[in-house]
Structure formats: structure tokens, C-alpha cells
């Protein structure tokens, strides 16, 4: 009988490091418009800011600001609100803004010789009426669940954007909701966090938003939740906002112009 002998040779490489340079595709920087005008209930809403930045290569650690832009908002009452850049931060400030529920506003941004325009309506939102917690929630039964209840207005379509910001070193949780199947009922925003313990708190914000913004953010959040966007993955489709480049439509910006009434509550876990 013949014997077959298998010889396994193990080769170990010690202290060998190869530097791999990734030649990732690049493109011309695009303008990013973060124009979220929030009217917090109980305030005058006169102080607002708009942030302008530029897209950067994937491995860049800093986001370059878009400096020296002309930024202003006009309303349907012919008021004009100019936003002035704070130093060279790319953050443009205004302290004379006049918010009006269902008022129509137009944003104009002039940057690098091109003009960007967007129009939106300021939407109202109901007040948070109560908060419930469950310390044994989630899939594991060990997560903290928070429900922020409010009453949806009857006989009208409403769209909501939620922000949950805990006193933890984690990214805020964002969500969207519409009242298609619960019109006129008491509804709630839902938040779950494994590491949120008693005595810690979470700031809850509910924004009233337009249908257009709801659809924009819904798609954007789906792409994030599905894990798209890594350097070695198929890139998701670019989600375009409502800002239009009037000078060169092919050079479209990223971001969105949104106006919302906002109700805010900081809840401490018991």
C-alpha cells in the first residue's frame, strides 16, 4: 500500500508592513448648503444660522468651509434677511429673522460666481405632551426605550422630523414620520439606546417639515442605515436637495433648505 504523506509548510512573516496607496476617484468640490431654519417654541426665532461647506476627498479629516458667499432669505412679505459670515468659519449668521407659520421663504446663495436658489414653507408642529420610558426594552431586553407623545392635528397632512440627542458620546439619532395612517391621533417619536442609564438625559426635538423634506430625509436615512457609502462599496445614488444652481444646473449643490417650528424637551431617565 502506498502511503501519501502531506507536508504542510507554514511560512510566517514577521514585522513586514506594506504601504498601500489607494487611488480613489476624485471630483471637483461641490457646495454643501446646510440651511436649517428652526423656530423653537417659546422663542422669537430671530437668531438663525446657515452653514456652507465644500465636499472633500474621502480620507480628508477636515471639511473645508465655503467662505465669502452672499447669503440671504426673502419672505412673501418682501422682507429680506442677510446672513453674514462669522469670520472664515463658513457659518453665516442673522439676528433679525421673522418666522411665520405657513410663510413661504426663498434662500439665495451666491458663491464662486454661481447663484443657488431654494424655496420652502415654514411648517408648524404640535407640543410634546408626555414622555414614557422602558428600561427593559429593545431586542436584548436591556435597552432604554423613550417615547415622546404628541397630538397630531386632524384633517391635514403632517410630516415630522425627530432628533434625539443623549448625554452620551454618540451620534444623535434622526428619524422621520408622516401621519398617513394615524391622522388626528396621539402619536409618538421612538428612541432606544443601550447605554442610556438612570440620571442620564436625552434632548428630544420634533420638527414640523414639508412633504418634500420628509421624502428627502427618508431616502437619506435609508442609505445610511443600509451601510452605503464605504470606500470599497457600490456608492448609493446622490440624494439631491431643493437647492438649484441657477447659473450652472449641472453643478448641483448638496444639502437642503428647511424651515420648521420645533418643540424641544430634555428628559432625564428615572
C-alpha positions as CSV (number, residue, x, y, z in Angstrom):
1,X,0.0,0.0,0.0
2,X,1.3,3.4,-0.9
3,X,1.4,6.0,1.8
4,X,0.6,9.5,0.9
5,X,2.4,12.0,3.0
6,X,1.1,15.5,3.2
7,X,3.7,18.0,4.1
8,X,2.4,21.3,5.4
9,X,4.8,24.2,5.3
10,X,3.9,27.2,7.4
11,X,5.5,30.4,6.5
12,X,5.4,33.2,9.0
13,X,6.3,36.7,8.1
14,X,7.4,38.9,11.0
15,X,7.4,42.7,11.0
16,X,6.5,43.0,7.4
17,X,4.4,46.0,6.5
18,X,3.5,47.2,3.0
19,X,2.1,50.7,2.5
20,X,-0.8,50.5,0.1
21,X,-1.8,53.8,-1.7
22,X,-5.4,53.8,-2.7
23,X,-6.1,55.7,-5.8
24,X,-9.6,56.8,-5.1
25,X,-11.5,58.8,-7.7
26,X,-11.8,62.5,-7.0
27,X,-14.1,65.2,-8.4
28,X,-14.4,68.9,-8.2
29,X,-15.7,70.1,-4.8
30,X,-19.4,70.7,-4.6
31,X,-21.1,73.3,-2.4
32,X,-22.9,71.9,0.6
33,X,-25.8,74.0,1.9
34,X,-26.9,73.3,5.5
35,X,-29.8,75.8,5.8
36,X,-32.0,74.5,8.7
37,X,-34.1,77.4,10.0
38,X,-35.6,76.3,13.3
39,X,-38.2,78.3,15.3
40,X,-38.1,76.8,18.8
41,X,-41.4,77.2,20.5
42,X,-41.4,80.0,23.1
43,X,-38.7,82.0,21.4
44,X,-38.7,84.9,18.9
45,X,-36.8,82.8,16.3
46,X,-34.9,85.9,15.2
47,X,-31.4,84.3,15.6
48,X,-30.6,81.9,12.8
49,X,-27.6,80.5,11.0
50,X,-26.7,78.8,7.7
51,X,-23.6,76.7,7.2
52,X,-21.8,76.5,3.9
53,X,-19.0,74.0,3.2
54,X,-17.4,72.1,0.4
55,X,-17.1,68.4,-0.3
56,X,-13.7,66.9,0.3
57,X,-11.8,63.6,-0.6
58,X,-12.8,60.6,1.5
59,X,-9.7,60.4,3.7
60,X,-9.5,64.2,4.4
61,X,-10.0,64.8,8.1
62,X,-11.3,68.4,7.8
63,X,-14.3,69.8,6.0
64,X,-13.4,73.0,4.1
65,X,-15.8,75.9,4.7
66,X,-17.2,77.9,1.8
67,X,-16.1,81.4,2.5
68,X,-17.1,84.8,1.2
69,X,-20.5,83.9,-0.1
70,X,-23.5,86.2,-0.3
71,X,-26.4,84.6,1.6
72,X,-29.9,86.0,2.2
73,X,-33.5,84.8,2.7
74,X,-36.6,86.7,1.4
75,X,-40.2,86.1,2.6
76,X,-43.6,86.6,1.0
77,X,-43.9,89.9,2.8
78,X,-40.9,91.3,0.9
79,X,-38.6,91.2,3.9
80,X,-35.0,90.3,3.2
81,X,-32.7,88.8,5.8
82,X,-29.0,88.9,5.1
83,X,-26.7,86.3,6.6
84,X,-23.1,87.5,7.4
85,X,-20.2,85.0,7.7
86,X,-18.7,84.6,11.2
87,X,-15.0,85.1,10.4
88,X,-13.9,82.4,8.0
89,X,-15.9,79.6,9.5
90,X,-18.4,79.2,6.7
91,X,-21.2,79.8,9.2
92,X,-23.4,82.7,8.2
93,X,-25.5,84.5,10.9
94,X,-28.6,86.6,11.1
95,X,-30.4,88.1,14.1
96,X,-33.4,89.8,12.5
97,X,-35.2,86.8,11.0
98,X,-39.0,86.9,11.3
99,X,-40.6,83.4,11.4
100,X,-44.2,82.9,10.2
101,X,-46.1,79.6,10.2
102,X,-47.0,78.6,6.6
103,X,-44.9,81.6,5.4
104,X,-43.0,81.0,2.1
105,X,-39.3,81.8,2.1
106,X,-36.7,81.8,-0.6
107,X,-33.0,81.2,0.0
108,X,-30.4,82.8,-2.3
109,X,-26.7,81.8,-2.1
110,X,-24.1,83.4,-4.4
111,X,-20.8,81.5,-4.3
112,X,-17.9,81.4,-6.6
113,X,-19.8,83.3,-9.3
114,X,-22.8,80.9,-9.3
115,X,-26.3,81.5,-7.8
116,X,-28.2,78.9,-5.9
117,X,-32.0,79.2,-5.1
118,X,-34.4,77.2,-2.9
119,X,-37.9,77.9,-1.8
120,X,-39.7,76.3,1.2
121,X,-42.6,76.8,3.6
122,X,-42.2,77.1,7.4
123,X,-44.3,74.2,9.0
124,X,-45.8,74.1,12.4
125,X,-45.5,71.3,15.0
126,X,-47.5,70.1,18.0
127,X,-46.2,70.2,21.5
128,X,-44.8,67.2,23.3
129,X,-47.4,66.2,25.9
130,X,-45.7,63.4,27.8
131,X,-42.8,61.0,27.8
132,X,-42.7,57.3,28.7
133,X,-39.7,55.2,29.4
134,X,-39.0,51.4,29.5
135,X,-35.7,50.3,30.9
136,X,-36.1,46.7,29.7
137,X,-36.8,47.4,26.0
138,X,-35.1,46.6,22.7
139,X,-34.1,43.2,21.3
140,X,-31.9,42.4,24.3
141,X,-34.4,43.5,27.0
142,X,-31.7,45.6,28.4
143,X,-32.0,48.8,26.4
144,X,-33.7,52.1,27.4
145,X,-36.7,53.0,25.3
146,X,-38.1,56.5,25.2
147,X,-41.5,57.5,23.7
148,X,-42.3,61.2,23.3
149,X,-46.0,61.6,22.7
150,X,-47.8,64.5,20.9
151,X,-51.2,65.0,19.3
152,X,-51.3,65.1,15.5
153,X,-53.7,67.8,14.1
154,X,-56.8,66.3,12.4
155,X,-57.9,66.9,8.8
156,X,-54.4,67.8,7.4
157,X,-51.3,66.0,6.2
158,X,-48.4,66.4,8.6
159,X,-44.7,65.3,8.3
160,X,-42.3,65.1,11.1
161,X,-38.5,65.0,11.7
162,X,-37.1,63.8,15.0
163,X,-33.8,64.4,16.7
164,X,-32.8,62.5,19.8
165,X,-29.5,63.7,21.4
166,X,-28.4,61.9,24.6
167,X,-25.8,63.0,27.1
168,X,-23.5,60.3,25.7
169,X,-20.6,60.4,23.3
170,X,-22.8,59.0,20.4
171,X,-24.2,60.4,17.2
172,X,-27.7,61.8,17.6
173,X,-30.5,59.6,16.3
174,X,-32.6,61.0,13.5
175,X,-36.0,59.8,12.2
176,X,-38.9,60.8,10.1
177,X,-42.7,60.1,10.3
178,X,-45.9,61.0,8.5
179,X,-49.5,60.8,9.7
180,X,-50.9,58.9,6.7
181,X,-52.5,56.2,8.9
182,X,-52.8,58.0,12.2
183,X,-54.2,61.4,11.2
184,X,-55.7,63.2,14.2
185,X,-54.5,60.7,16.8
186,X,-51.9,60.8,19.6
187,X,-48.6,59.5,18.2
188,X,-45.1,59.3,19.5
189,X,-41.4,59.6,18.5
190,X,-39.4,56.5,19.5
191,X,-35.8,56.3,20.7
192,X,-33.8,53.4,22.0
193,X,-30.3,53.4,23.5
194,X,-28.4,50.6,25.2
195,X,-26.1,52.8,27.3
196,X,-28.7,55.3,28.5
197,X,-28.9,54.8,32.2
198,X,-31.0,56.4,35.0
199,X,-29.9,60.1,35.8
200,X,-28.7,60.5,32.2
201,X,-30.8,62.6,29.8
202,X,-31.8,62.9,26.2
203,X,-32.9,66.1,24.4
204,X,-35.9,65.4,22.2
205,X,-36.7,67.7,19.2
206,X,-39.8,67.3,17.0
207,X,-39.7,69.4,13.8
208,X,-42.7,70.1,11.5
209,X,-41.5,69.7,8.0
210,X,-42.7,69.7,4.4
211,X,-43.5,66.6,2.4
212,X,-40.6,67.3,0.2
213,X,-38.1,67.4,3.0
214,X,-39.7,64.3,4.6
215,X,-39.1,62.4,1.4
216,X,-35.5,63.7,1.0
217,X,-34.6,62.8,4.6
218,X,-36.4,59.4,4.5
219,X,-34.2,58.3,1.5
220,X,-31.0,59.8,3.1
221,X,-31.6,57.9,6.3
222,X,-32.3,54.7,4.5
223,X,-29.0,54.9,2.7
224,X,-27.2,55.5,6.0
225,X,-28.9,52.6,7.8
226,X,-28.1,50.2,4.9
227,X,-24.4,51.0,5.3
228,X,-23.9,52.5,1.9
229,X,-21.0,54.9,1.2
230,X,-17.9,52.9,2.2
231,X,-14.8,53.3,0.0
232,X,-15.0,49.7,-1.3
233,X,-18.8,49.5,-1.7
234,X,-21.1,50.5,-4.5
235,X,-22.0,54.1,-3.9
236,X,-25.6,54.9,-3.2
237,X,-27.3,57.4,-5.5
238,X,-26.7,61.0,-4.7
239,X,-29.7,62.4,-2.8
240,X,-30.4,65.9,-4.2
241,X,-32.0,68.6,-2.1
242,X,-34.2,71.5,-3.1
243,X,-31.3,74.0,-3.8
244,X,-31.0,74.6,-7.5
245,X,-27.9,76.1,-9.3
246,X,-29.4,78.8,-11.5
247,X,-26.1,79.6,-13.2
248,X,-25.0,76.0,-14.0
249,X,-27.6,73.3,-13.3
250,X,-25.1,70.5,-13.8
251,X,-23.1,71.8,-10.9
252,X,-25.8,71.0,-8.4
253,X,-25.2,71.5,-4.6
254,X,-25.8,69.1,-1.8
255,X,-27.8,69.8,1.3
256,X,-31.3,71.3,1.9
257,X,-33.1,74.5,2.8
258,X,-35.7,73.7,5.5
259,X,-37.8,75.8,7.8
260,X,-39.5,74.2,10.9
261,X,-41.3,75.1,14.1
262,X,-39.6,72.9,16.7
263,X,-40.7,71.6,20.1
264,X,-37.9,70.6,22.4
265,X,-37.9,68.7,25.7
266,X,-35.0,67.4,27.8
267,X,-35.9,64.1,29.5
268,X,-33.9,62.6,32.4
269,X,-34.1,58.8,32.7
270,X,-35.6,57.7,36.0
